[in-house]
Amino acid sequence: MVVNIIDKLMDIGLSEYEARAYAALLGKSPATAYGLARASGIPTSKIYEILSRLSEKGIAFPVDENGTKRYIPMEPDEFIESHRSRVETTLAALKENLASVGNVADLSYIWNIKDYGYLIDKAGRMILEAKKTLLISVWEDEMGRLEKILEKAKSRKVRIAVIHFGTPEVIIGQVFQHPIEDTIYAEKGGRGLVVVADSKAVLMGTIFKDGRVEGAWSLNRGFVTMAEDYIKHDIYMMKIVRRFDRTLKDRFGDRYEELRDIFRDREAI
C-alpha cells in the first residue's frame, strides 16, 4: 500500500524522497527530522533538505513542541484538492497560450496509440466531449470501463449507437449485440474498440490476447468516414440478422461462414 502511495505521489511530481517523507508523516506526526528519516528510510544527511522543499510546497509544516521542532503533513484531502486546483489552473492557462502559438494543427495526422490506459482514457474524453452523436463498437471489458461516461453522454441527450460483442450487461443508447463474437475474436486475435464522436473524431484500437495494443486517433476526414461507415454497416447487418437469423443460417451456415467469405458469392445450400 505504502509503495503504491509513493509511486502515485511521484506520478504527480514529487521526488522519491519527498513522497517517502510525506507518506511517513501521514503515518505518524508530529515527527522530528531524525524520527522521520528513520521512518522513511531517507538518509539523515538529506532529511532537512527534503523537509525544506516540502515546507516550500506547503505539503509539510514545522511546529514547535516544547522547544523541539517537529513536522506535520498537510491533510490528504486538502493536499489532493490543492494539487487539483493548481493543475487545472495551469492547464487552462497552457491551453489558451498554446492555442495562440503557431498555425492550426494539421487535421490529417493519425496518432498511434500503444498503451491500453491511454486508449481507454482517450475514448473516455471523446465520449465526454461529444455533443451530438456517438457510434461505438466495443467488447464487454472496455464497455465496463466506459459505462459511467456513456451514461453522462446519454444524460446530455447525445444520440448513442453501440455494437456490443458479447451479451451486454447494461443498455445505454441503442445497443446491437454481435452474434458471433467468438469467431471475430479468433479472426482478429483480440478485442476491438472503435469510437466515432460527432462524425469529427475517431479512435480505433485492437487489444491483443497478449496485452499488446495497436490503435490510432485522428480528425482525418477520410479516417473518420471509414470508421463511421464500418460501424453503420455492422448495425445494418445486425438489424438484418435480428429479423432473418434463421433464414441466413439456413442459407449461409450456422456461423454465417459463406456470408463472411468475401472472395466468393455462394450459399451453403
C-alpha positions in Angstrom: 0.0 0.0 0.0 2.7 2.5 1.0 4.8 1.7 -2.1 1.7 2.3 -4.2 1.1 5.7 -2.5 4.7 6.7 -3.0 4.5 5.7 -6.7 1.4 7.8 -7.2 2.9 10.8 -5.4 5.9 10.6 -7.7 3.4 10.5 -10.7 2.2 13.9 -9.7 5.6 15.5 -9.4 7.1 14.7 -6.0 10.6 13.3 -5.9 11.0 9.8 -4.3 12.4 11.3 -1.1 9.6 13.9 -0.9 7.0 11.2 -1.5 8.5 8.9 1.2 8.7 11.8 3.7 5.1 12.9 3.1 3.8 9.3 3.3 5.8 8.7 6.6 4.4 11.9 8.1 0.9 10.8 7.3 1.6 7.6 9.2 3.0 9.3 12.3 3.1 13.0 13.1 4.2 15.3 14.6 7.7 13.9 13.9 11.2 15.2 14.3 13.5 15.3 11.3 15.6 12.5 12.8 12.5 10.4 13.5 11.1 11.0 10.1 14.5 10.0 8.5 14.3 6.7 10.3 10.6 6.1 9.5 11.0 6.9 5.8 14.5 5.4 5.1 15.8 8.8 4.0 19.4 9.5 4.8 19.7 11.9 7.8 22.1 14.0 5.6 19.2 14.6 3.2 16.2 14.9 5.5 16.4 18.6 6.3 16.7 19.5 2.6 13.7 17.3 1.9 11.6 18.8 4.7 12.6 22.3 3.5 11.3 21.5 0.0 8.1 20.1 1.4 7.6 23.2 3.5 8.2 25.4 0.5 5.5 23.5 -1.4 3.1 23.8 1.6 2.9 20.0 2.0 4.6 19.8 5.4 4.7 22.4 8.2 7.2 22.8 11.1 5.7 23.2 14.6 7.4 23.9 17.9 6.7 21.4 20.7 8.5 22.3 24.0 11.4 23.8 22.1 11.7 20.9 19.7 11.0 21.4 16.0 8.6 18.8 14.6 6.7 18.4 11.4 3.1 17.8 10.5 1.7 17.0 7.0 -1.0 18.7 5.0 -4.2 16.8 5.4 -4.7 14.3 2.5 -8.0 15.8 1.2 -6.5 19.3 1.3 -3.4 18.1 -0.5 -5.4 16.5 -3.3 -7.7 19.5 -3.8 -4.8 21.9 -3.7 -2.9 20.0 -6.3 -6.0 19.6 -8.4 -6.7 23.3 -8.3 -3.1 24.2 -9.3 -3.0 21.7 -12.1 -6.4 22.8 -13.5 -5.3 26.4 -13.4 -2.0 25.7 -15.1 -3.6 23.6 -17.8 -6.3 26.2 -18.5 -3.6 28.8 -19.0 -1.5 26.5 -21.1 -4.4 25.6 -23.3 -5.0 29.3 -24.0 -1.3 30.0 -24.6 -0.8 27.0 -26.9 -3.8 28.0 -29.0 -2.2 31.3 -29.7 1.1 29.9 -30.9 1.8 28.8 -34.4 -0.5 27.5 -37.1 -3.7 25.5 -36.7 -2.8 21.8 -36.3 -2.9 19.7 -39.5 -6.1 17.6 -39.1 -4.8 14.9 -41.4 -2.5 13.4 -38.8 -3.2 10.0 -37.4 -1.7 9.5 -33.9 -0.7 6.0 -32.9 -1.7 4.5 -29.6 0.3 1.7 -27.9 -0.8 2.0 -24.3 -4.1 0.5 -23.0 -4.6 3.1 -20.3 -4.2 5.9 -22.8 -6.6 4.1 -25.3 -9.3 4.0 -22.6 -8.6 7.5 -21.4 -8.8 9.0 -24.9 -12.0 7.1 -25.6 -13.5 8.4 -22.4 -12.5 12.0 -23.2 -14.0 11.7 -26.7 -17.3 10.5 -25.1 -17.3 13.3 -22.5 -16.7 15.9 -25.3 -19.3 14.5 -27.7 -22.2 16.9 -28.3 -24.5 15.2 -30.8 -23.7 11.6 -31.7 -21.6 8.6 -30.7 -21.0 5.5 -32.7 -19.2 2.8 -30.7 -18.0 -0.8 -31.4 -17.0 -2.4 -28.1 -16.4 -5.5 -26.1 -17.5 -6.3 -22.5 -14.2 -5.4 -20.9 -14.0 -1.9 -22.4 -17.7 -1.3 -22.0 -17.3 -1.8 -18.3 -14.7 0.9 -18.2 -16.7 3.4 -20.3 -20.2 2.7 -18.9 -20.4 5.6 -16.5 -19.0 8.1 -19.0 -21.6 6.9 -21.6 -24.3 7.4 -19.0 -23.3 11.0 -18.7 -23.3 11.4 -22.5 -26.8 9.9 -22.6 -28.0 12.4 -19.9 -26.7 15.2 -22.2 -29.1 13.9 -25.0 -26.2 12.7 -27.1 -27.5 10.0 -29.5 -25.7 6.8 -29.0 -25.5 3.6 -31.1 -23.4 0.7 -29.9 -22.3 -2.6 -31.5 -21.6 -4.8 -28.5 -19.6 -8.0 -28.8 -20.9 -10.4 -26.1 -24.0 -10.1 -24.0 -24.4 -6.5 -22.8 -25.0 -6.1 -19.0 -26.3 -2.6 -19.4 -28.2 -0.8 -22.2 -27.1 2.7 -23.0 -28.5 4.2 -26.2 -29.4 1.8 -29.0 -27.4 -1.4 -28.5 -26.9 -4.1 -31.1 -25.4 -7.4 -29.9 -23.0 -9.0 -32.3 -23.9 -12.7 -32.6 -20.5 -14.3 -33.4 -18.1 -12.6 -31.1 -16.0 -15.7 -30.6 -15.5 -16.0 -34.3 -14.5 -12.3 -34.5 -12.1 -12.7 -31.6 -10.4 -15.7 -33.2 -10.0 -13.9 -36.5 -8.6 -10.7 -35.1 -6.6 -12.2 -32.2 -8.2 -9.9 -29.7 -10.8 -7.3 -28.9 -11.6 -4.2 -30.9 -12.6 -0.7 -29.8 -14.0 2.0 -32.2 -15.4 5.3 -31.1 -16.6 7.9 -33.5 -17.7 11.2 -32.0 -19.9 13.8 -33.8 -18.7 12.5 -37.2 -15.5 14.5 -36.5 -13.1 12.4 -34.4 -12.3 8.7 -34.4 -10.4 6.3 -32.2 -9.7 2.7 -33.3 -7.8 0.1 -31.4 -7.2 -3.7 -31.1 -6.3 -5.2 -27.7 -4.5 -8.5 -28.5 -4.5 -11.7 -26.4 -1.0 -11.0 -25.1 -2.0 -7.5 -23.8 -0.4 -5.5 -26.7 -2.4 -2.6 -28.0 -2.4 -1.2 -31.6 -4.6 1.8 -32.0 -4.9 5.3 -33.5 -6.8 8.5 -33.1 -7.4 11.1 -35.7 -9.5 14.0 -37.0 -8.7 13.0 -40.6 -11.9 13.1 -42.5 -11.2 10.0 -44.5 -10.3 8.0 -41.5 -13.4 9.2 -39.6 -15.7 8.3 -42.6 -14.2 4.9 -42.9 -14.7 4.1 -39.2 -18.2 5.6 -39.2 -19.2 3.5 -42.3 -17.7 0.4 -40.6 -20.0 0.8 -37.6 -23.0 1.7 -39.6 -22.7 -1.3 -41.9 -22.3 -3.5 -38.8 -25.5 -2.1 -37.5 -27.3 -2.6 -40.8 -26.2 -6.3 -40.6 -27.3 -6.6 -37.0 -30.8 -5.3 -38.0 -31.0 -7.9 -40.8 -29.7 -10.7 -38.6 -32.3 -9.9 -35.9 -35.1 -10.3 -38.4 -33.8 -13.0 -40.6 -31.4 -15.0 -38.5 -32.9 -18.5 -39.2 -33.1 -17.8 -42.9 -29.5 -16.5 -43.0 -28.2 -19.6 -41.1 -30.1 -21.9 -43.4 -28.6 -20.3 -46.5 -25.1 -19.4 -45.3 -24.2 -21.7 -42.4 -24.7 -21.6 -38.6 -21.7 -19.2 -38.2 -22.5 -17.3 -41.5 -19.4 -18.9 -43.0 -20.4 -18.4 -46.6 -21.8 -14.9 -46.0 -18.4 -13.9 -44.4 -16.4 -15.3 -47.4 -15.9 -12.0 -49.3 -14.0 -13.7 -52.1 -16.8 -16.0 -53.2 -20.6 -15.4 -53.6 -22.2 -18.7 -52.7 -24.6 -20.2 -50.2 -24.5 -23.3 -48.0 -27.5 -24.8 -49.8 
